């Protein structure tokens, strides 16, 4: 069985935490009459008060209603498991089961620190096949303010066993601190414009990028020293106002045409200012300028059906923070008072518009109504063979061609008032209490047309498979570390890029953020969980383990098929993991990439560039054979069952820390990240 009564977190007994992540996200996402505002934390419910004042959190076990079919199934399974070990004495002598509840801090050192524990005996009656359970709950203090680095998460684990720790049943719940009050973001990372001399910044970025990457260091590929390149693709979701009549009059009928028009205006501005720059006397200046902007024209713009504006409470919160900023900040903008008023009105409509705003919230603004129509352009970097790429070893400052392209795209075009007056936002919290917009990075692992442009050698089939599996297992180990430390809270439990948990899924696709974990799965007559075809890492791991074991046997007989194609079979990936994980494996078969999905959208070029460096560097580091002894072979040992191997992978994930990740990626003889990347990515609390 892949997921049965013993190991499915969607069946009773279930673990619950209070105050929960979802309960806090609800204030950002759902408007209810009489509900306190996001920042009105004094009027949050009682269960938040001790957390706010003392950091106190609680976990409890829900055994299920005693008259329910789920409770009956649980009781029968525990009784069967306890007596089946003594098959000759069934009905005569049973072993007393014990429930053990523990809370560990995870994600920072010391790894798996035990914070609280409790045990309780489970009594049962063989004649009625009913169990009697004792209430179990634990409290601990969120130590987020005590750590020196990183943001810890918590692992709540329930184990039922008998005799000499013979396991009957296990449940796990990964807990993150509830995001109470304002989310920790900077306005300039979420919305543009803020009317703060952006034209000077944009002009400076254009000149700086040109000098560093397109003039002084522009040399042909044949002259470059031998360095490892790895290609990648960047996707950035945004929300903007729809095209208007003035755009149509200018010949722009799509967001793609509007983007290309802005690029060409930036090119025209750059060329017209060459003569004004005394140090730009390179004979190839004009040619280099055109080359730089031609590369940016290779970016594409599509309409993202899933992109949306933020939920009403978050829209109001952002609106109020923008107004306060505009009032308090000094203004050096080139805009006149009239132009600024028009732009501010358009920005307000962007921030407040979209799905209908409740009248009780709209009355907090100067508007009686706002536009309901919005656009959701998604910007994508070029496809192979013109894809972006990073080189290794990396430059200390991270300033390479890909970094230059990202900075030009964001600061030279999208946020450049010299070429664009169209406001842009990357909203944070959706109506589901999850992310409204995000960044995705596709890193090449199997596309021969993208860097490193290596032909597929079937003789190296085993090595190709092992390299990619090491990347995937490495990501599983650090999944929670990355999400808790790099991502905004609205990303931590997003159903569109769910955490990859060897201990099994903890919520289902249909759950709203504040309902996660409430759904109860159904079970067939054989004890298998129905419809467990999303987020099911254990099922895919079993397939991998079986495929590798069979391959080793076939290899001895010299009758092996392609292990790579077998392990990464598209149908099996679709029916176990699907695409909605923090690391999406489905593009392996379509684009030759793995997709890093779990990141909030940002308009900050430093942050976006740093995230691409991390994703590409992660693949480059973990594909190396030097990593296999720790992140591959322990989970594919010959003679070890897939269940035991999966438990080892879960243990590795639980023991992974942010300190480990920093050491692997940035320290040692072969660091794969520029020196500033992790400082940019790690969130300040």
Secondary structure as the mmCIF struct_conf table of DSSP 4:
data_model
#
loop_
_struct_conf.conf_type_id
_struct_conf.id
_struct_conf.beg_label_comp_id
_struct_conf.beg_label_asym_id
_struct_conf.beg_label_seq_id
_struct_conf.end_label_comp_id
_struct_conf.end_label_asym_id
_struct_conf.end_label_seq_id
BEND BEND1 UNK A 3 UNK A 3
TURN_TY1_P TURN_TY1_P1 UNK A 5 UNK A 7
TURN_TY1_P TURN_TY1_P2 UNK A 9 UNK A 10
BEND BEND2 UNK A 11 UNK A 13
STRN STRN1 UNK A 14 UNK A 18
BEND BEND3 UNK A 19 UNK A 19
HELX_RH_AL_P HELX_RH_AL_P1 UNK A 21 UNK A 29
TURN_TY1_P TURN_TY1_P3 UNK A 33 UNK A 34
HELX_LH_PP_P HELX_LH_PP_P1 UNK A 35 UNK A 37
TURN_TY1_P TURN_TY1_P4 UNK A 38 UNK A 39
HELX_RH_3T_P HELX_RH_3T_P1 UNK A 41 UNK A 43
BEND BEND4 UNK A 44 UNK A 44
HELX_RH_AL_P HELX_RH_AL_P2 UNK A 46 UNK A 54
STRN STRN2 UNK A 56 UNK A 62
TURN_TY1_P TURN_TY1_P5 UNK A 66 UNK A 67
BEND BEND5 UNK A 68 UNK A 68
HELX_RH_AL_P HELX_RH_AL_P3 UNK A 69 UNK A 84
TURN_TY1_P TURN_TY1_P6 UNK A 85 UNK A 86
HELX_RH_3T_P HELX_RH_3T_P2 UNK A 87 UNK A 89
TURN_TY1_P TURN_TY1_P7 UNK A 90 UNK A 92
HELX_LH_PP_P HELX_LH_PP_P2 UNK A 95 UNK A 96
STRN STRN3 UNK A 97 UNK A 106
STRN STRN4 UNK A 107 UNK A 107
BEND BEND6 UNK A 108 UNK A 110
TURN_TY1_P TURN_TY1_P8 UNK A 111 UNK A 112
STRN STRN5 UNK A 113 UNK A 125
TURN_TY1_P TURN_TY1_P9 UNK A 126 UNK A 129
STRN STRN6 UNK A 130 UNK A 132
STRN STRN7 UNK A 137 UNK A 141
TURN_TY1_P TURN_TY1_P10 UNK A 144 UNK A 146
BEND BEND7 UNK A 148 UNK A 150
STRN STRN8 UNK A 153 UNK A 162
TURN_TY1_P TURN_TY1_P11 UNK A 163 UNK A 165
STRN STRN9 UNK A 166 UNK A 175
BEND BEND8 UNK A 181 UNK A 182
BEND BEND9 UNK A 184 UNK A 184
HELX_RH_AL_P HELX_RH_AL_P4 UNK A 187 UNK A 190
STRN STRN10 UNK A 191 UNK A 192
BEND BEND10 UNK A 196 UNK A 197
HELX_RH_AL_P HELX_RH_AL_P5 UNK A 198 UNK A 209
HELX_RH_PI_P HELX_RH_PI_P1 UNK A 210 UNK A 215
TURN_TY1_P TURN_TY1_P12 UNK A 216 UNK A 217
HELX_RH_3T_P HELX_RH_3T_P3 UNK A 221 UNK A 223
BEND BEND11 UNK A 224 UNK A 224
STRN STRN11 UNK A 228 UNK A 237
STRN STRN12 UNK A 239 UNK A 240
HELX_LH_PP_P HELX_LH_PP_P3 UNK A 241 UNK A 243
HELX_RH_AL_P HELX_RH_AL_P6 UNK A 245 UNK A 249
TURN_TY1_P TURN_TY1_P13 UNK A 250 UNK A 251
BEND BEND12 UNK A 254 UNK A 254
HELX_RH_AL_P HELX_RH_AL_P7 UNK A 255 UNK A 272
TURN_TY1_P TURN_TY1_P14 UNK A 273 UNK A 273
HELX_RH_3T_P HELX_RH_3T_P4 UNK A 274 UNK A 276
TURN_TY1_P TURN_TY1_P15 UNK A 278 UNK A 279
TURN_TY1_P TURN_TY1_P16 UNK A 283 UNK A 284
HELX_RH_AL_P HELX_RH_AL_P8 UNK A 285 UNK A 296
TURN_TY1_P TURN_TY1_P17 UNK A 297 UNK A 298
STRN STRN13 UNK A 300 UNK A 303
TURN_TY1_P TURN_TY1_P18 UNK A 305 UNK A 306
HELX_LH_PP_P HELX_LH_PP_P4 UNK A 309 UNK A 311
HELX_RH_AL_P HELX_RH_AL_P9 UNK A 312 UNK A 328
BEND BEND13 UNK A 329 UNK A 329
BEND BEND14 UNK A 334 UNK A 334
HELX_RH_AL_P HELX_RH_AL_P10 UNK A 337 UNK A 352
BEND BEND15 UNK A 354 UNK A 355
HELX_LH_PP_P HELX_LH_PP_P5 UNK A 356 UNK A 358
HELX_RH_AL_P HELX_RH_AL_P11 UNK A 359 UNK A 362
TURN_TY1_P TURN_TY1_P19 UNK A 363 UNK A 364
BEND BEND16 UNK A 365 UNK A 366
BEND BEND17 UNK A 368 UNK A 368
STRN STRN14 UNK A 375 UNK A 375
STRN STRN15 UNK A 377 UNK A 380
HELX_LH_PP_P HELX_LH_PP_P6 UNK A 381 UNK A 383
TURN_TY1_P TURN_TY1_P20 UNK A 384 UNK A 385
BEND BEND18 UNK A 386 UNK A 386
STRN STRN16 UNK A 388 UNK A 392
BEND BEND19 UNK A 393 UNK A 393
HELX_LH_PP_P HELX_LH_PP_P7 UNK A 394 UNK A 395
TURN_TY1_P TURN_TY1_P21 UNK A 396 UNK A 397
BEND BEND20 UNK A 400 UNK A 400
HELX_RH_AL_P HELX_RH_AL_P12 UNK A 401 UNK A 407
HELX_RH_PI_P HELX_RH_PI_P2 UNK A 408 UNK A 414
TURN_TY1_P TURN_TY1_P22 UNK A 415 UNK A 415
TURN_TY1_P TURN_TY1_P23 UNK A 417 UNK A 419
STRN STRN17 UNK A 424 UNK A 425
STRN STRN18 UNK A 429 UNK A 429
TURN_TY1_P TURN_TY1_P24 UNK A 431 UNK A 432
BEND BEND21 UNK A 433 UNK A 434
STRN STRN19 UNK A 435 UNK A 435
BEND BEND22 UNK A 436 UNK A 437
STRN STRN20 UNK A 438 UNK A 438
STRN STRN21 UNK A 439 UNK A 444
BEND BEND23 UNK A 445 UNK A 446
TURN_TY1_P TURN_TY1_P25 UNK A 448 UNK A 449
BEND BEND24 UNK A 450 UNK A 450
TURN_TY1_P TURN_TY1_P26 UNK A 451 UNK A 452
HELX_LH_PP_P HELX_LH_PP_P8 UNK A 454 UNK A 456
HELX_RH_3T_P HELX_RH_3T_P5 UNK A 458 UNK A 460
HELX_RH_AL_P HELX_RH_AL_P13 UNK A 461 UNK A 486
BEND BEND25 UNK A 487 UNK A 487
HELX_RH_3T_P HELX_RH_3T_P6 UNK A 489 UNK A 491
TURN_TY1_P TURN_TY1_P27 UNK A 492 UNK A 493
HELX_RH_3T_P HELX_RH_3T_P7 UNK A 495 UNK A 497
STRN STRN22 UNK A 498 UNK A 498
TURN_TY1_P TURN_TY1_P28 UNK A 502 UNK A 503
BEND BEND26 UNK A 506 UNK A 507
TURN_TY1_P TURN_TY1_P29 UNK A 509 UNK A 510
HELX_RH_3T_P HELX_RH_3T_P8 UNK A 513 UNK A 515
TURN_TY1_P TURN_TY1_P30 UNK A 516 UNK A 518
STRN STRN23 UNK A 523 UNK A 523
TURN_TY1_P TURN_TY1_P31 UNK A 525 UNK A 526
BEND BEND27 UNK A 527 UNK A 527
HELX_LH_PP_P HELX_LH_PP_P9 UNK A 528 UNK A 528
STRN STRN24 UNK A 529 UNK A 529
TURN_TY1_P TURN_TY1_P32 UNK A 530 UNK A 531
BEND BEND28 UNK A 534 UNK A 535
HELX_RH_AL_P HELX_RH_AL_P14 UNK A 537 UNK A 556
TURN_TY1_P TURN_TY1_P33 UNK A 557 UNK A 558
HELX_RH_AL_P HELX_RH_AL_P15 UNK A 563 UNK A 567
TURN_TY1_P TURN_TY1_P34 UNK A 568 UNK A 568
HELX_RH_AL_P HELX_RH_AL_P16 UNK A 570 UNK A 576
TURN_TY1_P TURN_TY1_P35 UNK A 577 UNK A 577
BEND BEND29 UNK A 579 UNK A 579
STRN STRN25 UNK A 581 UNK A 581
BEND BEND30 UNK A 582 UNK A 582
STRN STRN26 UNK A 583 UNK A 584
TURN_TY1_P TURN_TY1_P36 UNK A 586 UNK A 586
HELX_RH_AL_P HELX_RH_AL_P17 UNK A 587 UNK A 590
TURN_TY1_P TURN_TY1_P37 UNK A 591 UNK A 591
BEND BEND31 UNK A 592 UNK A 592
STRN STRN27 UNK A 593 UNK A 596
STRN STRN28 UNK A 600 UNK A 600
HELX_RH_AL_P HELX_RH_AL_P18 UNK A 605 UNK A 622
TURN_TY1_P TURN_TY1_P38 UNK A 623 UNK A 623
BEND BEND32 UNK A 624 UNK A 624
HELX_RH_3T_P HELX_RH_3T_P9 UNK A 625 UNK A 627
HELX_RH_AL_P HELX_RH_AL_P19 UNK A 628 UNK A 631
TURN_TY1_P TURN_TY1_P39 UNK A 632 UNK A 632
HELX_RH_3T_P HELX_RH_3T_P10 UNK A 633 UNK A 635
BEND BEND33 UNK A 636 UNK A 636
TURN_TY1_P TURN_TY1_P40 UNK A 638 UNK A 639
HELX_RH_AL_P HELX_RH_AL_P20 UNK A 642 UNK A 655
STRN STRN29 UNK A 657 UNK A 657
HELX_RH_AL_P HELX_RH_AL_P21 UNK A 658 UNK A 666
BEND BEND34 UNK A 667 UNK A 670
BEND BEND35 UNK A 673 UNK A 673
TURN_TY1_P TURN_TY1_P41 UNK A 675 UNK A 676
HELX_RH_AL_P HELX_RH_AL_P22 UNK A 677 UNK A 681
BEND BEND36 UNK A 682 UNK A 682
HELX_LH_PP_P HELX_LH_PP_P10 UNK A 683 UNK A 684
#
